Amino acid sequence: MPEILDIILKIAQAAGAFIIVAAVVYLQLRHGGAVCLPPESGQALPEPGPVPQEDTLGAALPHCVKDTSPERLHFVCENDREFERRDICFEGGYTALEGVVTFRGDNYRSGGAYGTANITRKKFDRSVWYCRTGRLEKTNGRGKYWTGSGWTGQPIIIKWDAAVREAMNLYQDKKQKELTEVIYPTMDGNVYFLDLEDGTPTRPHIELGMPIKGTGSLHPGGLPIFIAGAGDSMGEKCARSFIIDLVKGQIACELGYNDEFAPRKDHKCFHGYDSSPLYDVKNDIVLQPAENGIIYTTRLNSSFENGELKLAPEIISRTRYSNDRSGEERFWLGMESSAVMWKNYMYIADNGGNLMCYDINTMELIWVCDTVDDSNASPVLEEEDGNAYIYISTSLHFTKDETGWGEVPVWKINACTGEKIWERRYRCGTMEGVSGGVQATALPGKNKLRNLVYFAVARTGGFDKGLLVALDKRTGAEVWKVRLNHYVWSSPLGIYDPDGNGYVVQCDSDGNMMLFDGLTGSLLDCISLGKNIEATPAAFGSTVVVGTRSQRICGVRIV
């Protein structure tokens, strides 16, 4: 009899646990389709503290090893003119401006949020402001349109200095306040200017006439210069990079179109400038990789005196590359992701399965890590005790099987040698035009989340589903993961309160914006903003801004 009672008791306990888990799953699915899963068996949440140091890079400069030698894939790099050595070096912080001035905030692509948020209720304020955007008909799309904001589509947010504010073509009432401005180019071919406080226009929009899929970039030294690149050509009008004068509110120069130096055979019509440029303020230079396979270096010849901006941009070098894969139809030359700059080294992932490290002063290709598939996510660099590491992943294109499924890796990579420190894999599906895998750029945790790195994975756990996962930076082990009911292209955003507590904002393809506890993965709140958020949000203080494919720019406060 006692044995029978023990069996009954164990069954009851198991049933009770099952009911609790089922209830949690049900509640999570009702609020944004997210299911939080606990850490793997026996794995504890990491305690806040310094990230344990891995094998150190020492004082060595970036260099290749056998597996990352450019010769292994027969890389050839060419410059369009005799190359003059430069003295570019990114050190000491990217900008002193108040705001988010480029994709993911800086030259390491490490964040996308400025300041801290006063979070008490851990909820989204429902009084969301909206700005309507539009659509742009594709010239060869038979009635198809570019709509709203697409990938990567992050807004730029800046609190202007009073003197610069006075010089620009702002509406008078906006000049007279301490304005924090949202600058948002979208796929309808316009650049919108909005007041972060309420979403009202701050000045007339600028018509570019070409779809902007990627993220623009503001001058980090405070000059009123903004650069945005067209993501696709419009018939015979080739995609290009636009340099915009924010004093006059007009295009100052268009660069890079119809480039005969491009290695792609379709150079006259195929370009794409989704990569968010980086500025070297000291040398008055802009660095921008392009989807046509060229890294452009442009001198701005800029000055800003007595409220007048002067610009005379000139391309001073173009660098292209080719390798063993260049002639293969299934591999694509060119770069859609944004580059990282560490000291004088540029790290850029391309569409052909390569993560490359260049010495930007000589344009020597130092090493190449074979990533096998197309990378749309940007590399993210983080320094740990004087060493540097990169977090990166890929989409699913070349490595899919005949059913459209495959294993997508996420990596931590030694920035000195290109060697892989750790790897995890996720089974994903893909389809033409709406690929699976990792489109989103990784988020390295800070403050109390400093031991974690976050990846958003699309079309995993089900063809239209997704995953948000927190990995231990040291080992790559899963600390927690959340199954999402809709796939994700939008990059996760980290928000921190004054005490260093961290929260992760994640948007999905059904138009949901979700707020998670960054340490545990618990879903704290969810709000619907329309349909399909491919774009990546940015934040200033407690306000998060993002655009949707349903032709809205939305401002949401976390309270």
N, C-alpha and C positions, 0 to 999 in steps of 0.2 A: 504493500500500500504506500509507504513513504516514497518508493521509487516512482510510482504513478503520479503522486502529488508533485514531485520534483519536475517531472516531464511537463505536467500541466502548467506549472509556474513558469517554466522556461518558454513555453509556447505563448503564454500570456504576455511575458516581457517582450518577446520578439514582435508580437502583434502590436503592442503599444508603441514600440519604436517605429514600426512601419507606418502606423497611423500618424505619428508626429511628423515623420519625414514627408509623407504624402501631403499633409496639411501645409507644410512649409513650401513644397513645390507648387501647390495649387495657388497659394497667396502670391508667390513670386511671379508665376505666369500671368496672373491677373494684372500685375503692375509692371508691364514692360517686357514680359516674356523672358525673365532672367532667373536662372536657377543657380544658387550658390552651392558649390560642392566643397566639402571639407578637405583639408590637406590629405595627401596620401597616407596610408596606414603607417603609424609610428613616427610621422614627421611633425615636429612641433613648429608653431609660428616662431619666426626669428625674433630675438630680442633686439630692440634698437641698440646700436653700437657701431663701431667702425667696421667697415667691410673687410674681412680678412684678406691679407695681401696674398696674391698668387705669385707665380714665378715672375720675378722682377725683370723689367727691361734694363735696369741699371742706367748708365749714362749713354748707352748705345743710341745712335741715330737710326731712324727707320732704314731697313735693308731687307733684301729678299733672302729666303732660304730656298732649298731645292724645290719644295712643293709650290712656292709662290714666285719663282723666277719668271719674269715676262717672256723669256726665251722658250719656256715650256710650251706655251701656246703660240709661239712665233709672233709676238707683238711687234708692230712697227709703228712708231710715232713720228709724225712729220709736222713741221711748222711752216707757215706760209711765207716766212721771210727770215732773214738772218736774225737769230735770237740774241737779244741783249739781256744779260743777267740782271735780275731785279733784286730788291731787298725787302720783299713783303714778309711780314711776320705778324701773326695774330696772337697777341699775348695781352694779359692785363684786363680782360673783359671786353666784350664786343661794343657795348654802348653804355653811356651814362644817362641816356634819355629815360623818361618815365613812360614805359609802354612796351608793346610787343612790336618790333620793327621788321621782323623777317619770319620766315616759316620756322616755327618752334623756338622763336625768340632770340637765338644767337648763333654763333658760328659752330657750336657743338650740336645744334638742333635738340636742345635738352629740355625744353619746357613748353612755352606758349602761354604762360600766365605771368602777369606782373603784380607784385605786391602780395598782400595777404587778404583773406576774406574773413569778415566777422560772421562766423557761423555759430548759431546757437540751437536752432530747431532742426538743422540738417535736412532742410527741405528746399524745393524750388518755390519762389514766390510766383503765384499764378497771374499776377498783373504783368504779363509779358508784353514788351513793345514789338511791333512789326513794321517792316518797310517792304513794300511790294517791289519786286524786280520783274524781269520780263523774259522773253525768249528770242532766239535768233535762228532763222531758218537756215538749214544747211544747204549749200548751193548744189550739192549732188545727193541730197538725202530724200528726194521725192516726197516732200511734205513733212520731213522730219525736222526736229528743232533741237538746238541747245537750250536747255531751260534752267533758270535759277543758278544755283551755285553747285559746282561739281568738285571732283577730286582734283587737287588737294584743297583748294579753295578756302584757305584760312584767312580771316580778316586781319588787318593791321590796326592796332589801337595805339594812339599817341596823345599825351598831354602836352600841348604846345607851349613853348616859351612865349611870353607876352610880345616881344619884339617880332618874332616870326609870325605870330598870329595876326598882328596888326598889318604886316606886309602882304598877307595872302588875300585871295579873293573870297573871303568868308562873308556871309551875310552879317550886317552890322550888329545885330543882337548877339551873334555868336562871337564876334570880336570882343565884345564887352564883358564876357564871362571867362572864367578859368575853364577853357574848353578841353575836354578829352574827346578826340575825334576818332571815329571808326572809318577807315578807308577800305573799301571793298570792291575790287573788280570781280565781275561775274560773267557767266557764260552767255548773257544776253548782249555782250559787247560793250557794256558801260562800266565806268568806275563811279561808285556811289560814295558820298561823304555824309556821315550821320553823327549826331550828337549821342555819345554813349549814354547820357542820362535818360533820354526819352525816345531816341530813334528818329528824331526830326532831322530834315536836311540841314546841313551847315553851309552848303554852297552848291552851285549848279553841278550836276554830274557831267562827266567827260565821256564822249562817245568815241570808242575805239573801233567799233565795227567788226571786231573779231572776237571769238569766244576765249575768255580767260578761264582756264581750268585750274591752273596752278595758283601759287601764292605770290603776290607782289612783295616788294621789299623797299623799305624807307631808308634814307641816308642815316646811318647811326651817329653821325657827327652833328646832327641837328639842321643840316641844310634842307630846304623844302624841295627835295628831289625824290620821286617815286618811280620805280621801274616795275613793269608788269609785262609778261610774255604771253603771246597768243598760243593756245594749245592746239590749234589746227588751222589749216589753210581754208580759204573761202574761194573755191573754184580756182581761177588763175591768180588770185591775190594770195601770195605766199605768206605763211605765218612769220611773225617777226617779234622783236623785243621793242617795247615802247618806253622811252625815257620821258617822264612827265615833269613839267615845270609847275610846281604847286603854288607859286606866286600868281602866275597868270591863269592857272587852271587850264593848261593846254599841252598838247604833245610837243616836246622840244626836238625829238629826234626818233627815227625808226632805224633799227639796226638788224643785220643778220639775215635779211630776206633774200631769196633767190641766190643762194651762195654756191658758186661754182666749186669752191674748195671742199664742200661737203662730201664725205665718202659714200653716202647713200646715192644710188642711181637716180632716185626720184627727188633729187635735191631742189628742183624748181617749184615743186608743190608740197613736198613733205618736209616740214620742219618740226615745230613744236617747241615751245619755251616754257614748259611747266616748272622747271627748276627755279627756285627762289634765289635771286642773286645775293652775293656777299660783297660788301664794300671794304676796301682797304683805305681808310680815311687818310692816313699819312701820305700815301702815294697818289691819292685821288683816282683810285682804280676800282673797277667793278669786275668781278669774276662770275661768269655764267656758263655752265655747261648747257648743251642743247641736244635735242632729240635727233638732229641731223648728224651727230657724231663729232661735233666740234666743241672745244672749250674756248670760249671767247674771253679775251682780256681787253677791257675798254678803259681808256683814260677819259675822265669827264671834262678836264680843263674847266673846273667850276670855281665860282666865287660868289659870295653873298655879302654885299656891302650897301649900306643906306637903303635897305629894303628891296634891293634889286638883285635878282639871281641871274648869273651869266653862266651859260653852258655851251661847250663846243665839243661834244663827244667824238672820239675817234677810236676805232679798233686798232690796238697796237700789236696784237698777235692773235693768231688762230692756230690751235693745235688739234690735229685729228689722229685717229689711230685705226689700225686694222690688225686682224689676227687670223688664226686658222679657221675660225668660225665665220669670218666675214662673207665668205662665198656661199654659206649654207642658207637655204631658204628659210629654215625654221629658226635661225638666230637673227636677231636684229641689232644693228649698231645703234648707238645713240643713248642719251641719258634723259630720263624723265624725272628722276629723283633729284633732290637738292644736295649740294655738296657740303661736306664738313671741312673746316679749316682748323688745323692744330699746328701752331707755330708756322712754319713755312711749308706745311704738307697739306695737300688736298686729298680727301677721300671721297670717291664718287662711285656709285653702283650704276650699272647700265642695263640695257634691255637684252644683252647677249650673254648673261651669266657670269659677269666679271665685277668684282669689287677692286678698284684700282687706287693706288697711292702714288701721287705725283709730288715731286719737289716743284712747287709753283714758281720758284725763282729761276729754275733752269728748264722746266717742263720735262725733266727726266722722269720716266716711269720707273718707280722704285720697286714695287711689287704688285702682283695680281693674285687675288684669292679667287679660286674657281667656285662660284656660287651656283653653277649648273643651269639656273633658270633666270627668267626675267625679274629684275628687282625694280619695283615701283616705290616701295618704301624707302625713305632716306636713311642712310647710316646715322647712328647717334654715337657720339664719342663722350667718354667719361674718364676723368683722371682719378686714379686710386693710388694714393701715397706716391705721387710722382710718376706713376706709370699710366699708360693710356690704353683703353680698350674700346671696341666698337660693337654695338648691338645692331643686327641686321637680319632680314629675312627676305623671302621671295614670293612672287605670285606663282600660280600654277599654269604653265603653258607647255613648255617643251618636255617636261617630265611626266605629263599625264599619261595614263594608259588608254587603251581603246575604249574604255567606258567613261572617260573623262575624269577619272580619279587618280590621286597620287599622294605621295608623302611630301609635305612641305616642311623644310627645316627652319629653325630659328637658332642663331648663333651668337656667341660672344667670341670676339676675334682680337688677337694681339695687334694693336695699332702699329707696333714697331716692325713686325715681320709678316703680318697677314695670316699667321697660323691660328687655327681654331682652338679656342680654350675649352668650350663645351658646345653641345648640340642637343636640341630636342626636336622631335618630328610630330606633325599632326596630319592626319589623313583628311584631305580636302577634295572637293569636286570643283569643276570649272566649266564655263561655257563661253562661247564666242561673244566678246563685247562686255561681258560682266564676269570677270574672272574671279576665281576663288584663290585661297592662299592668304598671304599677308600683303594687303595694300596699304595698311596703316603703319605709320612710323612708331617705333617703340618709345615707351615713356620710362626713363630712369627715375626711380623714386628719390626724394630728398627728405631732409629733416627726419621725422620718425619713420618714414618709408624708405630710408636710404639703403636698406639691404635688399630692396626688391626692384625688379624691372618688369614692366607690363607690356604684353603683346595682345593685339586684337586680331583674331583669325577669322577669315570669311569662308563660308560654305564648308563647315566641318560639323560633325554630329548630325548631319542631315543637309541636303543640298541647299536649302534656303536659310539655314541656321548659322550661328556664329559662336564665338568663344572669346571671353576675356580672361587672360591667365596672368597670374603674378608668379614670377620665378625668382628664386634665390640668386642674387648676382654672383655669388662665389661659386656655386655648384651647378646652377641651372635647374635644380629640382623644383617641381611644382609646389608652391606654398598654398595657393588656392586657385580655383578656377570657377568661372560662372558661365553656364550654358545660356546662350541668348537665342530667343525664338526667331530672330531675324539676322541675316548676315551683316557684317560691318566692314566698311571701307574707311570710315572716319577714324582718325588717330585719337587714342585716349589722352585726356588732359588732366594734369595734376593740379589740385587746388589745396592751399594750406592756410590754416588759421594762425593767429599770432603765437600760439603755443607749439606750433610745429606738427599738429595733427593733420594727416593727409587724407584727401578725398579724390576719387577718380571720376571724372565725367566721361561717359561713353555714349555716343550717338549711333543709331542703327538705320538700316535701310527701310524701316517702316515709319521713320520720322520721330522716333522716341529719343529723348535725352534722359539718361539715367545717371543717378548719383550713387556711388558706392563708397563704403568705408574702405580706404586703401589698404588697411592692415589685415582685415578679415574677409573682404569681399561681400559683406552684407549689403543688400540693396536698400538704400535709405529712401529714395524717392524716384519717381519717373513722371515725365510730362511729355505729351504729344505736341509736336510743333508742325505737323503737316504730314508730308510724305517724303521719304527717302532723303536722309542726310548723308551724303557722300563727303561733304566738306569737313574740315577739321576746325573745331572751335578754338577761340582764344579768349582769355579772360583778363580783366583789369579790376583788381580788388575783388568784389563779390559779384561782379557782372560778367556773364558768359555770353559771347556773341557767336552766332553761326548762321550760315545760309543753308537753304534747302533746295532740292530739285523742284519743289512745288512753288517756286518763285516767291520766296520770303527770306528776308533777313530778320533774325529774331534776337532780342536781348532778354536774357533771363537772369534774375538775381537769385543767389543762394542765400538763404537766411538761417 
